[in-house]
Amino acid sequence: MALDINLFIAAFWNRGSASARVIRACIDGRLKLVYTDETLKGLQIVLRTIRAPKGYVDEVVQRALDAGERVEGKPAPVTCEDREDQAFLECAVGADADYLITSDRHLLKLKQVGRTKILTPTQFWQEVSV
């Protein structure tokens, strides 16, 4: 499953959110996070921008990445309105992911790309029990 950066940000601000539950499930091995060099770079930039404490980065973000898998992105069959979001589509396509979890309206408008369903964290929890 590909995760948009906004899940890590939401989890940082609200440790009980659906976003935080998704990330915890990745850390626990119940879900498999996939990421590309490009999505990882974007995540690192945003974490620095919000000045996420080292404890959060080490205990949550790094653990989720360590439990996940780095993949090569592939061109998506559609283009997202917001070019910055394209990397998440390419990550999901490259991994042949079942889900792309996001709160971004540009991505959510697409609903599905190939076999990848695009859902909010809350929609994901309603659809999948892990």
Secondary structure, 3 states (H helix, E strand, C coil): CEECHHHHHHHHHCCCCHHHHHHHHHHCCCCCCEECHHHHHHHHHHHHHCCCCHHHHHHHHHHHHHHCEECCCCCCCCCCCCHHHHHHHHHHHHHCCCEEECCCHHHHCCCEECCEEEECHHHHHHHCCC
